[in-house]
Amino acid sequence: MAKFQGMKINPTRYHRSQIKFYLVLLPMALFVSLPIIFIINHAFKPTNELFAFPPRFFVRVPTLTNFTDLFRLASDSGIPFSRYLFNSVLVTSIGVFLSVLFTSAAAYGLSKLKFKGKKALFEINTLALMFVPIAVMIPRYITIARVGLIDSYLVLILPLIAMPVGLFLVKQFIDQTPDELIESAKIDGASEMEIFLKIIVPIVSPALATVGILSFQLLWNDIGASTLYINDDSMKTLAFYFSTLGARTGNTVAGQGIMAAASLISFVPNIVIFIFLQGKVMNTMAHSGIK
Amino acid sequence: MLKKMNHPLWFITPYVVLFVTFIIIPVILAIALSFTYFNTIQTPEFIGLRNYIELLTKDETFMQYVLPNTIKFAFIVGPVGYMMSFVLAWMLAQIPHKPRTVLAIVLYSPSMTAGIAMGVVWTIVFSGDSTGYLNSLLLDMQIINEPIQFLTSPDYLMNIMILVSLWGSMGVGFLAMLAGILNIDQSLYEAAYVDGLRNRWQEIFYITIPAMKPQMLFGAVMAVVGTFTVGAIGVQLSGANPTPQYAGQLLVNHIEDFGFIRYLMGYASAISVVLLLMIYSISKVTWSLLKDRG
């Protein structure tokens, strides 16, 4: 073993020689997770601990006060917390579903079907990997206003559905599936759409899970659409409401506890979904290369 | 219904329509508007290159603060974040599956918070009075005598922005590189050691990186894009646009400043075009640098 040091990549069990990597990785992991551990502690602190001087990192007597305050603050402003939550859940679930469906269908088209302009389309999409949405927020606003989407639920969903990264990843993944599978299904009389839904979708489910996660993060955390395109407060999302907490609580110390509770609520779904699907994500990323 | 859906249009139309409407058209519109004077009330008036000329010659904030800030920010956060992602991914590949999975999730988690949701942490940590964690710690250790106004002081804001951005830089590109390293054929290493590869540095440069070049490229593009997307963080941290004495003002904030605060949409569009060109050329340069190696 000692001779082939490359064999140390992806080892099956612990070995003394790995200590040096742990010595770097563990402090790094601790460092990056500190803010998250902090948020968790801060969210459960009662008022006297929030005010404690010198400030203490860990919570001593955890309470849910910050959470109940967070809910009450929303009701006080005329729109119940549940309304924001409902908007976010609705927008995110429809958005993720459409994003996965449209992206994978387009990826199948680009990977296995023949049509004019296919290569150009894929190249434009690869170029669009470099697209930064906030760079064009103004023309985007003008486009959206022209299409007449201002103040509708659709505007919270539609602009975020077409994800160049998503199409790219799924297409690379579908490229790996053998053409023989598709050919034999065709001989059995299946249409392209049937092949896509019944054969391709199950095979590429890891890639779809990845697109789902990316799309979830985009939709769930999005503040821009609610800020720019929606005037009616009752249609705005949870992420937007959370982003206004600073102003609502006047950046007070008590407000910090409420904001920590809000951050925790918006963070937890992200991490839970990622933990469940991380195996699939890694599987997809193996095919992520730009060739 | 499903039986008859064979035409490629069934597959690509929904995606392409949304892609064109929300990505392609805005980009084209940005280019078109950048040659006009447009205050959102009157119809845009064609003024040729005047916006660009003004941006390069008359906009003092742009030349003095925004451009240097953006370059400094991008050239630190981009490469350092990218190298950190690679090194950490490589180290993770050297340890067994279970601890690797746990550590990978922990390292990836900050990028999920998208900076915004976590803004509150940083404002508390760097808070300008003695209740701020860092101030309290430094006071306690008697390194400083009075609290530092971290977030409103031009001297610190930029560095804090860089630190916070690096904290969240292990994103999709990091996962791609980790998967890339793990998927390299083990026999490549064996063959190379038989052929006289001597140490692990050689192994990284002659085998690992060349074998996972596609993932390295993907990671690089993600690093560039990520760097320019998190630009809003200065405004988030300091709570003001423009940021105090323009210390944390990046191109993205400059666009917002002119577009949504001063309503000079034509001018803001010209800045957008400059930003897109910057991202594009940096990606291309990175791309060719990586392509030449190995």
Interface residues (C-beta under 8 A of the other chain):
Chain A: K3 F4 Q5 G6 M7 K8 I9 N10 P11 T12 R13 Y14 Q18 F21 Y22 V24 L25 L26 M28 A29 V32 S33 P35 I36 F38 I39 H42 F53 P54 P55 F57 L98 L101 F102 T103 A105 A106 Y108 G109 L110 L113 K114 F115 K118 L121 I124 N125 A128 L129 M130 F131 V132 P133 I134 A135 V136 M137 I138 P139 R140 I142 T143 I144 V147 L158 P159 I161 A162 P164 V165 L167 S191 E192 M193 E194 F196 L197 L214 Q217 N221 I223 A239 F242 S243 G246 N251 V253 Q256 M259 A260 A262 S263 S266 F267 N270 I271 F274 I275 Q278 V281 M282 N283 T284 M285 A286 S288 G289 I290 K291
Chain B: L2 K3 K4 M5 N6 H7 P8 L9 W10 F11 I12 P14 Y15 V16 L18 F19 T21 F22 I23 I24 I25 P26 V27 L29 A30 L33 L88 M91 L92 A93 Q94 I95 P96 H97 P99 T101 L103 A104 I105 V106 L107 Y108 S109 P110 M112 T113 A114 I116 A117 M118 G119 V120 V121 W122 T123 I124 V125 S130 T131 G132 Y133 S136 D140 W167 M170 V172 L175 A176 L178 A179 G180 I181 L182 N183 I184 Q186 L188 Y189 E190 A192 Y193 N199 R200 E203 I207 M212 K213 P214 Q215 L217 F218 V221 M222 V224 V225 F228 T229 G231 A232 G239 L251 V252 I255 E256 G259 F260 M265 A268 S269 S272 L275 L276 I279 Y280 S283
